[in-house]
Each structure stands twice: as structure tokens, then as C-alpha cells.
Amino acid sequence: MPTFDIVSKIDGQTLDNAINIAKKEILNRYDFNGTKGTIDLDKKTNTLTIVIENEMRLKAIQDAIIGRMVKQNLDPNALDFGKEEYASGNMIRKEIKIKEGIDKEAAKKIVKKIKDSGLKVQASIMDDQVRVQGKKIDDLQAVISLCRSDNFGQPLQYINMRD
């Protein structure tokens, strides 16, 4: 029976390159001359930590990171912007989580959308991915186009298409 998997993954090396290039861009900007801010990517916890003096610079850093991700063909929906918190002194800290895997709520939405479409396929949630099975490959391709037409809050990839 033909199957494929719907996953949400981001290439770590490409993300690391995008963050490093964004750091270089920010260091070379005149309005960031003499700042004491830091941008750190923790690959183990998939967290990006920004510490900077004011909100204007924080917004500029976020825009630079998003712009660089788009240029590197990474979906910025993979970033989960949390709330700002005040660190020591007048510094602002913001932790940005990088989404890996499909969370339960998004997986339920995907399965519901597939079942409501009326296609003759079966979708099942397997940990942090959704597996779709069907008798015809055309039905599976219709499911892919159906999922691409909707936004589930995170980037989706379609892998392991098997006959």
C-alpha cells in the first residue's frame, strides 16, 4: 500500500549558517555599533537566545534572522517567538524556540483536514509525524496539495513516499 510521512524538520546546518550570517550583518550595521548584545544558538535544546539593550534593536535582530532564513530557503514559521523578559540591568532577553516535529494539536488538525476531505486515505499520528496510507498514489498526491494549501503554524515536509 502506498504511504508517505508528513514531518516538520529544519536543517540544523542551514539554520546555523543563517544565524551566523545574520550575526555578521548585525555587527556591520552602524546602529549596532558599540552594543553589548549576544545571539546564541543552542543546538541541543533548539533554542536561540538574544540578549540586547532595547526593543528596537531586538526587533531589528529578529527581522535580520527572519530575512536570512528566507534567503536560505528555511521557513520562518519554524521559529516560536516567546515573550521578552528583562535580564540584568537594562538588558532584554528573548528566547526563540525552533520547532522540530509536529506537535499534537497540529497533528490532530492535519488528520481532521485529511478525513474531512473525503479522499480514500487513512492518516495516523506516529509520535511527531503523520503517516498517510492510500490505495492510489494520486490520492496521496491530493493529500499533499491539500496540506500545502493550509497553514498549520509550522513548516511541513513530505517524505518517504513508498509504493
C-alpha positions in Angstrom: 0.0 0.0 0.0 1.5 3.4 -0.9 2.4 5.6 2.0 4.2 8.8 2.9 5.0 10.7 6.1 4.3 14.4 7.0 7.0 15.7 9.2 8.3 19.1 10.4 12.1 19.3 10.4 14.6 22.0 9.9 18.1 21.5 8.6 20.4 22.3 11.6 23.4 23.3 9.5 21.5 25.6 7.2 19.9 27.2 10.3 23.3 27.6 11.9 24.6 29.3 8.7 21.6 31.6 8.6 22.1 32.7 12.2 25.9 33.2 11.7 25.3 35.4 8.6 22.7 37.4 10.4 25.1 38.0 13.3 27.7 39.3 10.8 25.1 41.6 9.2 24.2 43.0 12.6 27.8 43.5 13.7 28.4 45.5 10.5 25.4 47.8 10.9 26.1 51.4 12.1 23.1 51.5 14.5 24.5 48.4 16.4 28.0 50.0 16.8 29.1 49.6 20.5 26.3 47.3 21.7 26.7 44.7 24.3 24.2 42.2 22.9 24.6 38.5 22.2 23.0 36.0 19.9 23.4 32.3 20.9 22.1 29.2 19.2 21.9 26.1 21.4 21.7 23.1 19.1 20.9 20.6 21.9 17.7 22.4 23.0 17.0 24.1 19.7 16.8 27.5 21.3 18.0 30.8 20.1 18.8 33.3 22.8 19.1 37.0 22.1 20.2 39.5 24.8 20.3 43.2 23.8 19.8 46.7 25.3 16.4 47.8 23.9 13.4 46.6 22.0 14.2 48.4 18.8 17.4 46.5 18.4 15.7 43.3 19.4 13.2 43.8 16.6 16.0 44.6 14.1 17.8 41.4 15.1 14.6 39.3 14.7 14.0 40.8 11.2 17.6 40.1 10.2 17.3 36.5 11.3 13.9 36.0 9.5 15.3 37.6 6.3 18.3 35.4 6.4 16.2 32.3 6.9 14.1 33.2 3.9 17.2 33.6 1.8 18.5 30.2 2.9 15.1 28.6 2.0 14.1 27.9 5.6 10.6 28.6 6.7 10.4 31.3 9.4 7.3 29.6 10.8 9.7 27.2 12.5 10.6 29.9 15.0 8.4 30.2 18.1 8.9 33.8 19.4 8.3 33.8 23.2 7.9 36.8 25.4 10.7 39.3 26.2 12.0 39.3 29.7 14.3 41.7 31.4 17.7 40.4 32.2 20.2 42.1 34.5 20.3 45.9 34.3 18.7 47.4 31.2 19.2 44.3 29.0 16.3 42.4 27.4 16.4 38.6 26.9 14.3 36.8 24.4 14.3 33.0 23.8 13.2 31.8 20.4 12.4 28.1 20.2 12.9 26.2 17.0 10.0 23.8 16.3 11.0 20.3 15.5 8.4 17.7 14.9 4.7 18.1 14.6 3.0 18.9 18.0 -0.2 17.0 19.0 -2.6 19.8 18.2 -1.2 20.4 14.7 -1.2 16.7 14.0 -4.9 16.5 15.0 -5.7 19.4 12.7 -3.9 17.7 9.8 -5.6 14.3 10.4 -9.0 16.1 10.7 -8.4 18.0 7.5 -7.5 14.8 5.6 -10.5 12.9 6.9 -12.9 15.8 6.1 -11.6 16.0 2.5 -13.3 12.7 1.6 -10.2 11.2 0.0 -9.8 7.4 0.3 -6.8 7.6 2.5 -6.0 6.8 6.2 -4.0 9.2 8.3 -2.5 8.2 11.6 -0.4 10.1 14.2 3.0 8.5 14.9 5.0 10.4 17.6 5.9 13.7 15.9 4.8 12.8 12.4 1.7 11.8 10.5 1.6 8.8 8.2 -0.8 8.7 5.3 -1.8 5.5 3.5 -3.9 5.0 0.5 -4.5 2.6 -2.4 -3.7 5.1 -5.1 -0.7 7.4 -5.3 -2.9 10.1 -6.9 -4.9 10.2 -3.6 -1.7 10.7 -1.7 -0.6 13.5 -4.0 -4.0 15.1 -3.5 -3.4 15.0 0.3 0.0 16.7 -0.2 -1.6 19.5 -2.2 -4.4 19.8 0.4 -1.9 20.1 3.2 0.1 22.7 1.3 -2.9 24.9 0.8 -3.5 25.3 4.5 -1.3 26.8 7.2 -0.8 24.6 10.3 1.5 27.0 12.1 4.7 25.2 11.2 6.5 24.1 8.1 5.7 20.7 6.8 7.7 18.3 4.6 6.5 15.2 2.8 9.0 12.3 2.9 9.2 8.6 2.4 6.8 8.2 -0.5 6.6 4.5 -1.0 4.7 2.4 -3.4 
